[in-house]
Amino acid sequence: MHNPLARNRVFVAGHRGLAGSAMLRCLQRAGCAGVITRTHAELDLTLSSQVEDFFSTEKPEYVFLCAAKVGGIMANSTRPAEFIHQNLAIQTNVIDASYRYGVKRLLFLGSSCIYPRDCPQPMRESYLLTGPLESTNRPYAVAKIAGIEMCWSYNRQYGTQFLAAMPTNLYGPNDNYHPEHSHVLPALLRRIHSAKLADDREVVVWGTGTVRREFLHSDDMASACLHLVSLPDEEFQALSSSTSEAPLVNIGCGEDLTVRELAELIAEIVGFRGQLVFDATKPDGTPRKLLDISRIRALGWQPAIPLRQGLESVYRLYAEQAASLT
Ligand SMILES: NC(=O)c1ccc[n+]([C@@H]2O[C@H](COP(=O)([O-])OP(=O)(O)OC[C@H]3O[C@@H](n4cnc5c(N)ncnc54)[C@H](OP(=O)(O)O)[C@@H]3O)[C@@H](O)[C@H]2O)c1
């Protein structure tokens, strides 16, 4: 496939994270020779002076903004000030510098928590700001909504081509398997794997197991982001320069499953033969979170990695890494 970014200077912010590392692999596979990266230690994106120096020296032409302060419910509820402050600072610095240094196109990553807590399902882009947000991660969601609004405002006032992409729950290489701070899929993978090694007879899963969630491999997310940024001018501008609709595109697989089905699938892949016990005294969260992906499908993208195949590949990686640590 022709890749319009192949000869350009492309900055992937947050290239060591789950989303950013997938973006980096995707661009490298697509033959992009001019990818620019900086670790958090080399460039703190919350500091405008450092961002300014970086943009004035490196002059990136395309930006994938995958850097963010990210965490689960616990981190979001105990450190809300850090979540709103750092995310607002990162995106404000990067989006504004991208405008001032003439970046051709920028893609800002958000997440499905920007949609109202009681959003109709599946969630369409037009449901943004139509109802109250889930309270546990409101500071994070508000920062992300401000990022979308900022892209939109810059497009309208300055004619920039900035787009916001909202991926569903991601999994893939470089996921966070921390015992207390990980999301549901890596947490289940870790616990079921440990239970298998310990020959445990059961694994307790939080909640009733009946809530439905959608999962996308991070490589699929990255291919969607590259697809969006590579769209021909006419299609890109139809998204970015509308005055009536935010420059926003959902990225998902269009299918969900219950947490019970997910746990059973992981147990099967891991080879755990014990029982899964669902602890209904623990919170379930929203009953369903599924993105409507008709917009990105209409633009010619679709996911390529079925959940079972994706889980098998991340489990292989996880088991190898876990074995090398013991
Ligand atoms: N994970 C998901 O399921 C998911 C789903 C939908 C959307 N997203 C979106 O994808 C984006 C990235 O999420 P992720 O899951 O990839 O998070 P992640 O794995 O935690 O990666 C975030 C990256 O950003 C870097 N970073 C954080 N603060 C920084 C700063 N001040 N300066 C420079 N770099 C900084 C981190 O570096 P350090 O680790 O060194 O701090 C890390 O490499 C977020 O916008 C998130 O909303 C994620």
Ligand as a Chemical Component Dictionary entry (heavy atoms), coordinates in Angstrom:
data_LIG
# 
_chem_comp.id                   LIG 
_chem_comp.type                 NON-POLYMER 
_chem_comp.pdbx_formal_charge   0 
_chem_comp.three_letter_code    LIG 
# 
loop_
_chem_comp_atom.comp_id 
_chem_comp_atom.atom_id 
_chem_comp_atom.alt_atom_id 
_chem_comp_atom.type_symbol 
_chem_comp_atom.charge 
_chem_comp_atom.model_Cartn_x 
_chem_comp_atom.model_Cartn_y 
_chem_comp_atom.model_Cartn_z 
_chem_comp_atom.pdbx_ordinal 
LIG N1  N1  N 0  -4.953 1.276  27.063 1  
LIG C1  C1  C 0  -6.173 1.343  26.566 2  
LIG O1  O1  O 0  -6.970 0.404  26.692 3  
LIG C2  C2  C 0  -6.608 2.564  25.816 4  
LIG C3  C3  C 0  -7.884 2.534  25.273 5  
LIG C4  C4  C 0  -8.321 3.638  24.586 6  
LIG C5  C5  C 0  -7.518 4.740  24.449 7  
LIG N2  N2  N 1  -6.281 4.762  24.984 8  
LIG C6  C6  C 0  -5.519 6.013  24.843 9  
LIG O2  O2  O 0  -4.245 5.828  24.326 10 
LIG C7  C7  C 0  -3.362 6.800  24.892 11 
LIG C8  C8  C 0  -2.154 6.083  25.462 12 
LIG O3  O3  O 0  -2.598 5.087  26.362 13 
LIG P1  P1  P 0  -1.705 3.813  26.705 14 
LIG O4  O4  O 0  -2.636 2.779  27.205 15 
LIG O5  O5  O -1 -0.781 3.531  25.588 16 
LIG O6  O6  O 0  -0.906 4.388  27.960 17 
LIG P2  P2  P 0  0.549  3.955  28.477 18 
LIG O7  O7  O 0  0.822  2.545  28.105 19 
LIG O8  O8  O 0  0.588  4.367  29.899 20 
LIG O9  O9  O 0  1.513  4.895  27.630 21 
LIG C9  C9  C 0  1.537  6.280  27.807 22 
LIG C10 C10 C 0  2.892  6.777  27.380 23 
LIG O10 O10 O 0  2.925  8.190  27.564 24 
LIG C11 C11 C 0  4.160  8.534  28.203 25 
LIG N3  N3  N 0  4.018  9.743  28.992 26 
LIG C12 C12 C 0  3.201  9.973  30.040 27 
LIG N4  N4  N 0  3.371  11.211 30.516 28 
LIG C13 C13 C 0  4.344  11.789 29.755 29 
LIG C14 C14 C 0  4.977  13.050 29.765 30 
LIG N5  N5  N 0  4.645  13.977 30.666 31 
LIG N6  N6  N 0  5.935  13.288 28.849 32 
LIG C15 C15 C 0  6.299  12.359 27.960 33 
LIG N7  N7  N 0  5.723  11.139 27.884 34 
LIG C16 C16 C 0  4.773  10.863 28.788 35 
LIG C17 C17 C 0  4.439  7.345  29.109 36 
LIG O11 O11 O 0  5.796  7.317  29.463 37 
LIG P3  P3  P 0  6.183  6.818  30.953 38 
LIG O12 O12 O 0  5.575  5.466  31.106 39 
LIG O13 O13 O 0  7.671  6.838  30.934 40 
LIG O14 O14 O 0  5.568  7.826  31.880 41 
LIG C18 C18 C 0  4.035  6.178  28.185 42 
LIG O15 O15 O 0  5.062  5.823  27.313 43 
LIG C19 C19 C 0  -4.159 7.556  25.949 44 
LIG O16 O16 O 0  -4.576 8.778  25.415 45 
LIG C20 C20 C 0  -5.339 6.674  26.200 46 
LIG O17 O17 O 0  -6.498 7.401  26.537 47 
LIG C21 C21 C 0  -5.791 3.695  25.660 48 
# 
loop_
_chem_comp_bond.comp_id 
_chem_comp_bond.atom_id_1 
_chem_comp_bond.atom_id_2 
_chem_comp_bond.value_order 
_chem_comp_bond.pdbx_ordinal 
LIG N1  C1  SING 1  
LIG C1  O1  DOUB 2  
LIG C1  C2  SING 3  
LIG C2  C3  SING 4  
LIG C2  C21 DOUB 5  
LIG C3  C4  DOUB 6  
LIG C4  C5  SING 7  
LIG C5  N2  DOUB 8  
LIG N2  C6  SING 9  
LIG N2  C21 SING 10 
LIG C6  O2  SING 11 
LIG C6  C20 SING 12 
LIG O2  C7  SING 13 
LIG C7  C8  SING 14 
LIG C7  C19 SING 15 
LIG C8  O3  SING 16 
LIG O3  P1  SING 17 
LIG P1  O4  DOUB 18 
LIG P1  O5  SING 19 
LIG P1  O6  SING 20 
LIG O6  P2  SING 21 
LIG P2  O7  DOUB 22 
LIG P2  O8  SING 23 
LIG P2  O9  SING 24 
LIG O9  C9  SING 25 
LIG C9  C10 SING 26 
LIG C10 O10 SING 27 
LIG C10 C18 SING 28 
LIG O10 C11 SING 29 
LIG C11 N3  SING 30 
LIG C11 C17 SING 31 
LIG N3  C12 SING 32 
LIG N3  C16 SING 33 
LIG C12 N4  DOUB 34 
LIG N4  C13 SING 35 
LIG C13 C14 SING 36 
LIG C13 C16 DOUB 37 
LIG C14 N5  SING 38 
LIG C14 N6  DOUB 39 
LIG N6  C15 SING 40 
LIG C15 N7  DOUB 41 
LIG N7  C16 SING 42 
LIG C17 O11 SING 43 
LIG C17 C18 SING 44 
LIG O11 P3  SING 45 
LIG P3  O12 DOUB 46 
LIG P3  O13 SING 47 
LIG P3  O14 SING 48 
LIG C18 O15 SING 49 
LIG C19 O16 SING 50 
LIG C19 C20 SING 51 
LIG C20 O17 SING 52 
# 
